[in-house]
Amino acid sequence: MRCEVVAVGTELLLGQVVDTNSAWIGDRLALAGIDCHFRTTVGDNQARIASALRIALDRADAVIVCGGLGPTTDDISREAIAEALGVTLVRDLPMVERIRELFQARRREMAPSNARQADRVDGATFIPQERGTAPGLICPVGDKVVYAVPGVPYEMTEMVERAVLPDLKRRLGPSAVILSRMLRTWGMPESTLGEMVAGRIEALEERSNPTIAFLASGIEGLKVRITAKASTEAEATAMLDSEEAELRAVLGDVVFGIDDQSMERVVAGLLVERGLTLGVAESLTGGLVGSRLAEAEGASAWFRGSIVCYDSKVKFGLLDVPEGPVVSAGAAEAMARGACKALGSDAGVSVTGVAGPARQEDQPVGTVFMAVALNGKVESAEAHFPGNRQHIRQFSTISVLDMLRKRLLASPASADG
Amino acid sequence: MRCEVVAVGTELLLGQVVDTNSAWIGDRLALAGIDCHFRTTVGDNQARIASALRIALDRADAVIVCGGLGPTTDDISREAIAEALGVTLVRDLPMVERIRELFQARRREMAPSNARQADRVDGATFIPQERGTAPGLICPVGDKVVYAVPGVPYEMTEMVERAVLPDLKRRLGPSAVILSRMLRTWGMPESTLGEMVAGRIEALEERSNPTIAFLASGIEGLKVRITAKASTEAEATAMLDSEEAELRAVLGDVVFGIDDQSMERVVAGLLVERGLTLGVAESLTGGLVGSRLAEAEGASAWFRGSIVCYDSKVKFGLLDVPEGPVVSAGAAEAMARGACKALGSDAGVSVTGVAGPARQEDQPVGTVFMAVALNGKVESAEAHFPGNRQHIRQFSTISVLDMLRKRLLASPASADG
């Protein structure tokens, strides 16, 4: 089964908005075992949307039209679909009432233009709206189908998950199950990681199932994705488990988590297991380490806070760092100890260094010192990161959290917390 | 003149990579006054790339094929272009030598597969490579043209700027200049902003030049983009100036900057003008306020640091916040004063509130108190933000910086710094 996406919006063509919707839909289609050979992006022009839709429908069994369902005059996907299918639009009065109610529930008046969102392509059924005011559409075309969904990501993703993918899977019939798992790593350059995994990729090449792919994701680390295809979910899961074990045997502790286990969630789990609280002292990262830690839900149970000591005087004053060079292992160690003391935490991490654009204390841009204070012992490390100011701050953040992760792993969880 | 982009890469269709290249090219084409009506994304399959190219060439005067110029067997854009144009590929021996030299300069051996990058579509000319090993191609097709450029953004952008856009402009001949300017705003919901600007949009509707577009950008605020078309750059700039003045008259001080003037850069400029240093005390934002401020280059001149007091005890201990409710105007005010004192800064800002998922101190999720301490006077404000944990933290960050901006604007720059 083949499905194409037609992404609608002049702002996409002009580059004012990067099209993340189509990437998201492409990922979901692939995981459902549905082939996607082409994607078309088209502006807010009725004849051109209709033309793109006809070309797509000629090549594929299903087309998802994404965007152009809003209330304003440049939202014309409904009209264009009707034109391409050679049918009319019918205003659905119960749907007009439904939209009016949605506005009333938000204590707002429905603008007359919103009634356009209740126009239904003749022969189509609505996908009820749950997040926005625009309903989606399922338009059968012989044994093919056209879906229309809103372009707002928050509305689109919910509607595709709830209605479009289930409808596609029903049409596809019994089929292979495709599952994937992401191994998340940090501490190894992409090329080294590639060489380490090369043996596994070669071993899998012949039957090409499961497959392995790489993805560099900045502050989120480097991801290794395993995708397995089988006739049942249990079989696909077993394949993922087996390949994960093979990869972990090769990669060791650079794998810090899987799927949505971000570095801060992993660190949070280890701290909670050990009943420890954490304090941070950070300089070049400006608050990024604290901000990442606070993203973990329930952080208030273990995250005390962070002293962002951008100015050296703050390091000397609040953190008891001895006066002298602040881009140094000694300063990082004093900062980690100072964080524990000032914030009243069991463990402390620190990071200080040169984000650029200029050298500092005669150290080149990218030089970073990190330290972890745990169980009365402080350890520090020096790193040299490539890239611009933003890269260096991001790499510093994930690196110091990874250093803490490894220290925590080496310090067993105590029974009494 | 019409130009289309054909983006090549199975990873784009699968959603493993978001296609930022096409957005970048779209932006550049628009600014050059070249229309772009369609974009096609296609996987690494020769017949399908050739088919997409034929469809694009039928609709447009020029096509930019982006990606698929690498050395591996799935890089087949060269073969597909030759197939679509009905010509052969010619291996260019001087280009093979050039690529070999590039490898030698990096002290690496050229793999035999890299010789494929020296294959030229018959009748085409090379665009010399400056950043990677793959040259680009300019393939004339009657009075139309097909360009091929690498998919690596770092290589693509340089080659498009240096060779593709100049060639397109030469073909376009003397043409209109298109310029745009972004007004960046904060403090007004998108619908209210839309209503305020509606009068200007109506006034411009008839001649549709300049035009006005909206863009919601999370922590970056809401953007209003003016685009003007004229026969000279001076004329286009004058149109932008005039429309900017009209919009500013309507919008007032919700406009905090233009183009790349982020909120933190604007605040940085005002602090430097007034010779003031800044300290932050932040709770639910976890370090995001400090992290944004530290993104401004030269921040060390005025940014002292931030006390991330996630735990209430840190508020009471380090910031002298009186024990009691911490989601309150009083706590925010004490935090702003405490930031100045603890960090030794002239001005202080603070933010405390409920990011969720649960209520806190019986206050609903999204309740936020902010304060600014400046010239011995502390002012606070209460806000209620919608959305999830991440939205609330982002909106809190830009809001407290906007509050500081308005206080600074009301406090004149002193002559003695």
Boltz contact constraints between the chains, C-beta under 6 A:
constraints:
  - contact:
      token1: [A, 13]
      token2: [B, 26]
      max_distance: 6.0
  - contact:
      token1: [A, 13]
      token2: [B, 36]
      max_distance: 6.0
  - contact:
      token1: [A, 14]
      token2: [B, 26]
      max_distance: 6.0
  - contact:
      token1: [A, 14]
      token2: [B, 30]
      max_distance: 6.0
  - contact:
      token1: [A, 15]
      token2: [B, 23]
      max_distance: 6.0
  - contact:
      token1: [A, 15]
      token2: [B, 24]
      max_distance: 6.0
  - contact:
      token1: [A, 15]
      token2: [B, 26]
      max_distance: 6.0
  - contact:
      token1: [A, 15]
      token2: [B, 27]
      max_distance: 6.0
  - contact:
      token1: [A, 16]
      token2: [B, 215]
      max_distance: 6.0
  - contact:
      token1: [A, 18]
      token2: [B, 20]
      max_distance: 6.0
  - contact:
      token1: [A, 18]
      token2: [B, 23]
      max_distance: 6.0
  - contact:
      token1: [A, 20]
      token2: [B, 18]
      max_distance: 6.0
  - contact:
      token1: [A, 23]
      token2: [B, 15]
      max_distance: 6.0
  - contact:
      token1: [A, 23]
      token2: [B, 18]
      max_distance: 6.0
  - contact:
      token1: [A, 26]
      token2: [B, 13]
      max_distance: 6.0
  - contact:
      token1: [A, 26]
      token2: [B, 14]
      max_distance: 6.0
  - contact:
      token1: [A, 26]
      token2: [B, 15]
      max_distance: 6.0
  - contact:
      token1: [A, 27]
      token2: [B, 15]
      max_distance: 6.0
  - contact:
      token1: [A, 30]
      token2: [B, 14]
      max_distance: 6.0
  - contact:
      token1: [A, 36]
      token2: [B, 13]
      max_distance: 6.0
  - contact:
      token1: [A, 37]
      token2: [B, 48]
      max_distance: 6.0
  - contact:
      token1: [A, 38]
      token2: [B, 42]
      max_distance: 6.0
  - contact:
      token1: [A, 39]
      token2: [B, 41]
      max_distance: 6.0
  - contact:
      token1: [A, 40]
      token2: [B, 40]
      max_distance: 6.0
  - contact:
      token1: [A, 41]
      token2: [B, 39]
      max_distance: 6.0
  - contact:
      token1: [A, 42]
      token2: [B, 38]
      max_distance: 6.0
  - contact:
      token1: [A, 48]
      token2: [B, 37]
      max_distance: 6.0
  - contact:
      token1: [A, 286]
      token2: [B, 290]
      max_distance: 6.0
  - contact:
      token1: [A, 286]
      token2: [B, 291]
      max_distance: 6.0
  - contact:
      token1: [A, 286]
      token2: [B, 294]
      max_distance: 6.0
  - contact:
      token1: [A, 287]
      token2: [B, 287]
      max_distance: 6.0
  - contact:
      token1: [A, 287]
      token2: [B, 290]
      max_distance: 6.0
  - contact:
      token1: [A, 287]
      token2: [B, 291]
      max_distance: 6.0
  - contact:
      token1: [A, 287]
      token2: [B, 306]
      max_distance: 6.0
  - contact:
      token1: [A, 288]
      token2: [B, 291]
      max_distance: 6.0
  - contact:
      token1: [A, 290]
      token2: [B, 286]
      max_distance: 6.0
  - contact:
      token1: [A, 290]
      token2: [B, 287]
      max_distance: 6.0
  - contact:
      token1: [A, 290]
      token2: [B, 308]
      max_distance: 6.0
  - contact:
      token1: [A, 291]
      token2: [B, 286]
      max_distance: 6.0
  - contact:
      token1: [A, 291]
      token2: [B, 287]
      max_distance: 6.0
  - contact:
      token1: [A, 291]
      token2: [B, 288]
      max_distance: 6.0
  - contact:
      token1: [A, 291]
      token2: [B, 291]
      max_distance: 6.0
  - contact:
      token1: [A, 294]
      token2: [B, 286]
      max_distance: 6.0
  - contact:
      token1: [A, 303]
      token2: [B, 310]
      max_distance: 6.0
  - contact:
      token1: [A, 304]
      token2: [B, 311]
      max_distance: 6.0
  - contact:
      token1: [A, 304]
      token2: [B, 314]
      max_distance: 6.0
  - contact:
      token1: [A, 305]
      token2: [B, 308]
      max_distance: 6.0
  - contact:
      token1: [A, 305]
      token2: [B, 309]
      max_distance: 6.0
  - contact:
      token1: [A, 305]
      token2: [B, 310]
      max_distance: 6.0
  - contact:
      token1: [A, 305]
      token2: [B, 311]
      max_distance: 6.0
  - contact:
      token1: [A, 305]
      token2: [B, 314]
      max_distance: 6.0
  - contact:
      token1: [A, 306]
      token2: [B, 287]
      max_distance: 6.0
  - contact:
      token1: [A, 306]
      token2: [B, 308]
      max_distance: 6.0
  - contact:
      token1: [A, 308]
      token2: [B, 290]
      max_distance: 6.0
  - contact:
      token1: [A, 308]
      token2: [B, 305]
      max_distance: 6.0
  - contact:
      token1: [A, 308]
      token2: [B, 306]
      max_distance: 6.0
  - contact:
      token1: [A, 309]
      token2: [B, 305]
      max_distance: 6.0
  - contact:
      token1: [A, 310]
      token2: [B, 303]
      max_distance: 6.0
  - contact:
      token1: [A, 310]
      token2: [B, 305]
      max_distance: 6.0
  - contact:
      token1: [A, 311]
      token2: [B, 304]
      max_distance: 6.0
  - contact:
      token1: [A, 311]
      token2: [B, 305]
      max_distance: 6.0
  - contact:
      token1: [A, 314]
      token2: [B, 304]
      max_distance: 6.0
  - contact:
      token1: [A, 314]
      token2: [B, 305]
      max_distance: 6.0
  - contact:
      token1: [A, 314]
      token2: [B, 343]
      max_distance: 6.0
  - contact:
      token1: [A, 343]
      token2: [B, 314]
      max_distance: 6.0
